Amino acid sequence: MSTIYNHRSLQPTGPPAQGPSQHTHARLNEAFDTIRQEFDVLTSDLGLLRNQRDEYESKVTSQINELNIIRQSLYELESQHGKIRQQYEDELSRLRAELHAARQGIPANPPPHPAVGPASVGPSGPPAPPTSVPGVLPATGPGSYSDPYYSRDRDRDRDREREKDRERVDRDREREIRDREREQRDRERERPVEVRDPKRIKTERMKGDRPDHYSPSLVPGPTPKLSALAGPPTFQGPGLPPPPSAHAPYPPGPGNPPPSGPAEPLPTSSSLAPVNNTSNGGQFPDDLDPHNVPPELKKEGSDWFAVFNPKVKRVLDVALVHTLMHESVVCCVRFSADGKFLATGCNRTAQIYDTKTGAKTCVLADETAGKAGDLYIRSVCFSPDGKYLATGAEDKQIRIWDIAKKRIRNVFDGHQQEIYSLDFSLDGRLIVSGSGDKTARIWDMVDGSSKVLTINDPDSMNNDAGVTSVAISPNGQLVAAGSLDTVVRIWDVATGMLIERLRGHRDSVYSVAFTPDGKGLVSGSLDKTLKYWDVSGLVNGAKRKDATANGKKDLEKSSQCTMNFMGHTDYVLSVAVSHDGQWVVSGSKDRGVQFWDSHTATVQCMLQGHKNSVISIDLSPAGNILATGSGDWQARIWSYQTI
């Protein structure tokens, strides 16, 4: 047994061979080299694919633009067709009247000139054949009006002509009915919210007119003057009713107060900047023709243009970066705090785009929401850290989305009407909301609690005090809200007390925005103006405490309107202030975007590119980027820079 188990283990003889570990290392290095080469190839392929994708996207965008141009051309052709048909029908009616008069043997209206020549002299006799009527040959032949044989032929000819006229009229009527039905379908498609409840504010902003048929660089013939350029189309298509008046989409009622008009004087305490009240230097000349301005005062793209104020030195340049097509009206646009992403709100979805590439990165839709009818997302707002997106909709709920997971994190419920505006505090702890129920609310993102900021003024206009827009001051101490009753109100966040009422607008206030330093507040109104309010007295809290202590009688004494921005030709629907405080930008129902010098209220530039109302605008907090959302189902990203 011992001889079996006590043997020595066999050892290799000769010089030590290379160990298996060295072979393994060599094979691993070869594998890594192969993987690296494959990775490089894949990276190269990916770069090519990205270039192809960008090229395809560029082609798709250009084709979409071409389709829009074709659509505009079709609308123009329809307009011309309608005019020609109307002229034809008028001519046809006139000819029928003359033909009828000729058959009855009475002079047509207007009566023909008296005959001159041999027929006018001599004894009176049978009535002479009528003078020639356009389109009807004069009767000829023996006994032209008395011979029964020719009378029978004429009767047959008349019957035949009558039959042809009837057929022609029937064809025209059928064509007109078809045109009218097509126009109706177009209107229903392009104005998706027109049939909604008229009490709903802001809905009317996007339904007053169909997309503009004017393309700044493509329409031949004379160009409209600048003051009328942004108005509704002046022509009528086949079977279209006359265009509504400017205020038609805003009938007075619980949701829309009648414009207060000039009956309410501006507060005497408001000191307005002389630049735009005396010499009108802050506005464009009324007769400015965009096609005739000097080249240095104009910039033009394929479907947009910018005109710069000839009365002031040009210090700004703008350019279109991306056009983002949507499937419905774009109600709101909002940048993330770092400016890398843009959120938009439309029917049933909120969408997030990469600002640099224009690529859609995320679509957020609540599948549990009811499927019946529309559900427009009226407001969107990123949390400061960019992780969450708050959306406010017509179903009275505020949804907080986890963007990475595309899931709802919180639902804040409490408003009694639609949510029109949202804003996060800079620390991300609070979110403020404004609703048509005449309240603003401050929600705590941590514990979900809320504080109600109620409008309970004794004013008679309080019945129409729905909140259209809210903003939190940069220091997080103040909440400003614009409302339908023309008043801008400011509350103290900590106490929930109303500390300021800013009066001066003559119609509903649709947008408010603080300046970056928090010392100014800009408001935009349906009275077609913007106002700058000096709220620096509220920032340090001293006047805030005084106003609270002294009651409501001092609420209108501490902050003044120091500048009026006048120049839009229709409702101002959205305002924003640039990150450096240099520019105030506004979007309007006149389809234009205007850049204003924030220190002088002088307009620097007017931008035209959308085919419908510019419902929402936003300026990137991180750079010189502008976003616009419109009733033409497009959002656009623009760049601007000082030159």
Secondary structure, DSSP 8 states (H G I E B T S, - for coil): -HHHHT-------SS----HHHHHHHHHHHHHHHHHHHHHHHHHHHHHHHHHHHHHHHHHHHHHHHHHHHHHHHHHHHHHHHHHHHHHHHHHHHHHHHHHHHHHTS--SS------SGGGSSS--S------BTTB----STTTTT-HHHHHHHHHHHHHHHHHHHHHHHHHHHHHHHHHHHHHHHHHHH-TTTTS-TTSTTGGGGTSS------TTT--S----HHHHTS--SS--TT------TTTT--SBTTB----GGGS---TT----GGGTTS-TTS--TT--TTTS-GGGEEE-SS-EEEE-TTS---EEEEEEEEEE-SS---EEEE-TTSSEEEEE-BS-EEEEETTT--EEEEE--TTS--SS--BEEEEEE-TTSSEEEEEETTSEEEEEETTTTEEEEEEE--SS-EEEEEE-TTSSEEEEEETTSEEEEEETTT--EEEEE----SGGGGG--EEEEEE-TTSSEEEEEETTS-EEEEETTT--EEEEE---SS-EEEEEE-TTSSEEEEEETTSEEEEEE-HHHHSSHHHHHHHHH-GGGTTTS-EEEEEEE--SS-EEEEEE-TTSSEEEEEETTSEEEEEETTT--EEEEEE--SS-EEEEEE-TTSSEEEEEETTSEEEEEEEEE-
